[in-house]
Each structure stands twice: as structure tokens, then as C-alpha cells.
Amino acid sequence: MNMNFASVILPSNKKDKNVAVVQLEKGMAQCNLMKSENVSKYLEDLLVAEKKASTAKLGLHSKKAPPQTLFVDLVHNTKQAKDYE
């Protein structure tokens, strides 16, 4: 299987930031390791960031339940929908 990788790098005055590394450090993502010759050149950074979040129990590594998201269905309630206009 041939895989292509792309990285999003945010320029900064101090040091450019890889968006995937930032997400992993906050516990918002996980690495998926596959046996392949074609791996990301940032693999070490990604693994270190994931380990840091796991150790600190951040985001999805936390035992706490995620915050509840409340959605308001305005499709069937026209009066309430008009309040949002």
C-alpha cells in the first residue's frame, strides 16, 4: 500500500508548530502506527507528543467524561426558529 503524508506547519516567531503535534499534546488525537516503509518524517515528534498527553491524562486519555453538547433542533419548531432570525 502506498501512502502519502502531508503536514500542516504553522509559522511562529520562536519555532514553527506542527498542527498534528499540537493536537496530540492536548490529547485531541491518537497516533495510528502501521508497518510501512513510507512513514511521516515527524513520526518521532508525534509519538513524543502523544506520550506526553497520555502521561498527563489530557483529553481522550483522561478518565473524565467529555462535556455534553446540547443541540437545539429548530426544524420542527417554527416559533423557536424565528427567535434565532
Secondary structure, 3 states (H helix, E strand, C coil): CCCCCCCCEECCCCCCEEHHHHHHHCCCCCCCCCCCCCCCCCHHHHHHHHHHHHHHCCHHHCCCCCCCCCCCCCCCCHHHHHHCC
